[in-house]
Amino acid sequence: KPMKFVFHGGSGSSPDDIQEAIGYGVIKMNIDTDTQWSYWEGIKEFESKYHDFLQTQIGNPEGADKPNKKYYDPRECMRAAELKTVERLEQSFADLRCQQICGLGDVDEAENVLGPRRGGLPV
């Protein structure tokens, strides 16, 4: 009877190592460290991209009287973090060869999120 394994500490593993582990019977891989980093990386990149808009409530490179509320709204950097984490999860799904299975099909684009049309920043 085949054995099923969990790959503890899978964060940072190379795709080749992941494929080898799957060959040995791995059916689950823990990637908490990678998802924590991806979340942080999204925030870090957001801060880097909008640094000059995150220093004061009013006044930025577009003008001394320009407001920065849409930049320092915490939902904006959290959204950037979530999008970065989705990218990392998609990479994990591809590495583990678990995309388009279980009859789930393609995922539609989310419509219930802030975006440029609703006053949010493009991410």
N, C-alpha and C positions, 0 to 999 in steps of 0.2 A: 504494500500500500504506500503511495507517495507521501512524503512528509511535506508539511507547509511550514515555512519559516518567516519570522519577522526580522527585518534588517534594522536593528537598533543602532542609532548613531549614523544614519545614512547621510546626514548633511555633509556637504563637501565632497561626496564620492563622485568619481569620474563616471561618465556614461558607460565606459567599458567595464568598470567594476560592478555597476548596477546590472548590466546585461549578464555578466558572469553569475551574479547572485541570483538573478531570476532563473538561470539555468539550473541552479542548485535547489530551486523550489521556493524562493522568496516570493511571498504574495502580498507583503505589506512592508513599507519602508517609512521609518520615522524621520521627519525633516524639520523638526521644530526650530532648530538653530537657523536653518536656511530661511524659514518663513519669518522668524524674528528679524533677521538681517534684512530681508527684502522690504519689510514694513519700515524699518529704520532708514533704509536706502531711499525709499520714496519720499520720506520727510526731508532727508538730507538734500536730495536733488531739488525738491521744491524750494527749500531755503536758499540754495545756491542760485537757482534760476530767478527768484524774486527777492534776493537779498536787499536790494536798494529800496524795495517797496515795504519791507518789514521792519524798518528802523523807527518810524514815527507813525502817528495816526494820519497826519496830513503832511504832504510834501514828499515828492519822489522825482525821479528823472524826467517825468512828464510835466512837472511844474510844481512850484512851491505851494500852491493852493490845492493840489490834487489829493483827494482822499485815498487811503489805502485799505479801507475796511474789507473789500473783497479779497485782499491778499492775506491779511492777518486773521481772517475768520478761520478758526481751527478746523472747520469741516473741509476746507480746501486742502490743507496739507494732509489731513486724514484720508481724503479721497485719493490723493496722489500715492499715499502709502498703500491703500487698498489695491489700487491698480497695479502697483509694482508687485504686490503679493500675488495677485492673479497671474501675472506673467510668470512668476516663479513656480506657482502651482501647475500652470500649463506645461512648463518645462518638465516638471516632475512626472506629470501624467504621460508625456511623450517618452521620457526615459524609461518609465515602467510599462510602457506599451498598454496603457489602459485608457485610450481615447476611443470614442465612438463605440463603446460596448454597453451592454445592459439595456439596449434599446432606447437610450436617452436621445440619440440623434443630435443634431446641431443645436447650439444654444443661441437664442435670439439676443440681439443687442438690448441691454437694459434701458428702459425708458423712464424710470422713476428716480433719476439722479439729477443733481445740479449740473448744469453745463452752461456754455456761453449764452444760450437762449434764455436761461432762467437767472442770469446774473452771476453765474459761477465762472471760474477761470477755465480756459482750455488747459487740459492736462496732457 
